[in-house]
């Protein structure tokens, strides 16, 4: 018989504390994600249509990767590299913004890379497991880590720099691998165009594969939307049919005919939320005087603030279609699961 691990040890409590920490989704479409092979995944991520859950150990690993950046910069400075990490005018980390597309780079090496001391380099710092690190050394960044390669191309394009220094550290043995990446102007421009195309798309792009067992889909955080229930579980302004991203990097609500203020308000949403039709299991719908009426396999559901709210439909659309709430109308009930 397998005895479960104790849940009140120091390690378990630390992991539980990390898991309990709520992280707000990224407000912009980031340079780190634009090289992803699936445009649907990128669109769903930008629309906050799914929430990726990580165990505490993974969150600590992410933190270690983030903390490694400062160590890498210190080591580069130790050998004579001049590394710029902040904009002197704003006092903020070096970043670019192109409407809703943007990102903060790890640094800009203005002088001192041993292979080309006078050539400025974008710094891209990453940590790897031994398996990932071994593959990286054997194949190089472009083949082994195409998403990282795309990230380097984006930053080189954004900051008009012709080289990037990809600096990798193996977490198992602290081995270092560096690779100088040459700027490809056409590829950089293409990635910026890809970002704007996805951002401005009203409809969800096609999936990478229609096969739910495809290796790139099988463990995807958006798998359920593509291959499972096909219904988003997230009710916020970005999953609402009323909202549209603007060129200026804002979101506009057609219902209220107003700009939606920052990420906090977008995440909270409002009761006038109407689920984006691409984030349902291909339900048909009929327009109503207020909201829409969804035509589900279980029956019709009126999606409006004075009928069934989106959060109720997402919680249990079968119960909503059954009209069970009507039996308890005197209590002003809400379906929660």
N, C-alpha and C positions, 0 to 999 in steps of 0.2 A: 504494500500500500504506500502510495506517495503522500508524504506529509507536507502540507502546504507551508510555504515560507512564512515566518512570522511577519505581521503587519505593523508592529510597533517598534521595529529596530530603527536606529539612527538613519541608516541608508534608506529604508522604506519610507520613513517620514519625510526625508529630504526630497525623494522622488515624488511623493504625493504632493508636497508643497509646490514643486515646479509644475506638476500637472494641473493644479488648481489655479495657477496664474492665468488670467484671461488676457489674451493678446489681441489688440485691435487689428483687423485686416489692413493691408497696405492700401493707402488711398490712391496711389497711382499704379500704372502698369510699369513694372520695373525692368531695368536692363538685364537683370539676372534671369528673367523668365522668358524674354522674347525669343530666345533661341530654342525653346521647347518645340519638339517635333509636332505636337498636336495643337492646331489653332483653336479648336473647341476648348481645350483645357485652358488656354490663355484667356479666351473670352469669358469662360465661366469663372475663372479666378478674378478677373477684372470686375466682373459683375457680382462678386461676393455670393455666388450661387451655391457654394459648398464650404464647409469648414473642415480643415484638416486637423485631426487630433494627434498629438504626439505624447508618448509616455515620458515620464520624468527623465529617464536616462537619456533619451534622444534630445530633450531640451537642454540638458547639461552638455551634451556633445556639441550642439549648435553654439552654446555659450563659449565652449573651449575654442571653437573655430574663430569666433569673433574676437576673443581675447588674444589669440595668436597674432592678429594683425599688428598690434602694438609691438610685440616681440620681434616680428619680422622687420618692421620699420627701424627699430633700435639696432638690429644687426646690420641692416643696410647702411645706416649712418655710421656704424662702427668701422666700416670699410671705406668710408669716404663719400658715400652717396648723399646727395642733397635731396631730401624728400619733403615735398609739400603736401600737407593733408587738409589744410583749411584755406578758405578764401580770406585774404587779409582785409578786404573791404567789408565783408559780412560777418566774419568771425565764425562762419559755419563750415561744415565739411564740404569738400569740393563736390559739386553736383551739377547736373543739367536738368532742365525742364523744357519739354516740348509739348505743351498742352498737358494731356493726361499721362504722357510717356516721360519717364525720368529715372534718375538714379544717382547714387552717391558712390564715387569711386574710392578705392582704398588709399590712393595717393598718386602723386605725380612726381616722378624722379626727374628733376631738372638737370642733374649732372651726376656723373660718377659710376654708371653701370660699367663694369670692367670691360665688357666686350665692345663698348662704344660710349666712352665717357662723356662726350659732348652732345650726345643724342638724347633728347627727352623721351621718357618712357612712362606710359600709364602703368601703375602697379596694380596687379590683381593677385591677391594673396588667398590661398586655399589650403585647407588641411584634408588629408586623405587617410583612409584605412590602408593597411598593407596591400590588400588585393587591388584596390583602386590605384594606389601609388605605383605598383608594379606594372599595371596596364598602361598607366600614363607614361612611364619611362619607355616602355616598349613601342608605343604607338604615337606619342606626341599629343599635344593638346587638341588639335583640330579633329583627329580621329577618335581619341579616347574620351574627350570631354567637349563635344561640339557645342553644348550650351554655354560652357565657360569661354570657348573660343568666340562665340557670338557676342558674349558680354564684353570681351576685350575689343572687338570690332566696333561695338556701339560707343564705348568710351573714347576710343581713338577718333572716331568720327565726331563725337560731341565736342571734344576738346582740341580737335585739329592737331593730333599728335600721330606721328608715323610709326611708332613702335610701342609695344606693350611688353612688360616683363611679367611673365606668369611665374609666380613663386609658390611652390608646393612643398608642404611639410608632411612627412609620414608620421601619423600619431603613434604608431607602434614602436618606432626606433629613432625618431627625430631626424631621419635622413632628409636632405634638401634636394629638390629638383627645380631647376629654373630653365625657362625657355623664352627666348625673345620671339615675339609674334609680329609679323609685318602687317601693316595696315592694308586692307583691301577696300578702296574707296567705294567701289560698286556694291560690295557686300554690306558695308556700313550703311550706305544709302538705302539699300534694299530692306535692311532690318528696321530702319526708321519708317519706311513706307508700310512695311508689314504691321508695325505697331499702330499706325494711324488707321489702317484699314480695319483692323480688329476692333479698335476703340470705337470707330464710327459705325460699325455694323449693328443694325437694329435686330438682325436675326442671328441665331446661333450657328456657327460654322459646322461643316460636316465633321464627323469624328475621324480620328486617325485610322480606326478599323471598326468594322461592324461585328467583329468576333470578340465576345466578352472574355475569351481566354487568351487573346493576343498578349504576348509578354509585356508590351508597353502599356497595355490597358488593365491587365489583371490586378495590379496593385495600385492603380491610380486613385487618388482621393476623390475624383469625380466619377468613379466607376458606376455608382448607383444611378446617377442622372443619365448616363449614356446607355447602360446595359441592365439596370435594375428597375426600381420604381419609376424612373424618369421624372420624378417630381422633386423639385428643390425643397429643402427643409429650412431654408433661410428666408426670413421675411424682413426685408430692408428696402431702402429706396432703389438700390441697384437691381433688385429682382422684380421691380414693379414696372408694369407696362406704361405707366405715366411718365417715367423718367427717361431723359436723354442726355448723354454727355455732350458738352459744348466744346468748341475749339479752344476756348480760353481756359480749359482745365476745370470747368465747373459742371454741375449737373442741373438740369432744368426739369421742373415738374409741370406737366401739362394740366393736371387737375387743378392745382393752385395757381397756375401761370406765374411761377416764381422760381427764382434760383434757390436751390437747396443748399443751406449753409453746410459747413464742414463735415468731416467724416463722422463725428459723434451723432449729428442729426440724421445723416444718411443711414447710419447703422440702426438707429432707433426706428426710423420710418414713421408711418401714421396709419390710422384705421382705414384710410381710403385706399390702401394698397390693393392693387389688382395684380395677380400673379402673371408674369410675362408668359405668353402662350407657349414659347419654346421651352419653358421650364415646367411643363405639365406633361402627362403621358399622351400627348397628341389629342387632347380633348377638343371637341368642337365647342363652339360657344355662340351665344346669341346676345346681341346688344340689349341692354336694359336701360330704363330711364336713369337709373343710378347703378353704376358698375356693369357687370356682365353676368350672364347665366351660363355656367359651365355644363356641358353635356357629357357626363361621365358614364361609364358602364353601369354604375350603381344608381344613376338617376341625375336629375338636374340639381345644381347648387347655385344659388344666387350669391355672387361674390360682391359684397358691398358693406359699408360700415353699418348699415341698418339691417343687414341680413347676416350671412356668414362671412366673417372676416378671414383674410388670407391665412392668419396663424391657425385658425380652426380647421381650414381645409387642409393645410399642410399637416396638422396633427392627426387628422383622421377624416379623410374625404368620404369614406363609406358611411360613417356616422352622420356626417353633414347631409349626404344625399338621402339618408333614411328619414330625415325630419325628426329625429328623436328629441332634439332640443325643444320642439314645440310643446311636448308634454310637460315641460318644466318652466314654461315661459314666465310664470309668476315669480320665479326666483332669479330672473335675468341670468340664465346659465351661460356658460361658455364651454365648448368642446376643447379639451386639452390633450386628449390621447385616446 
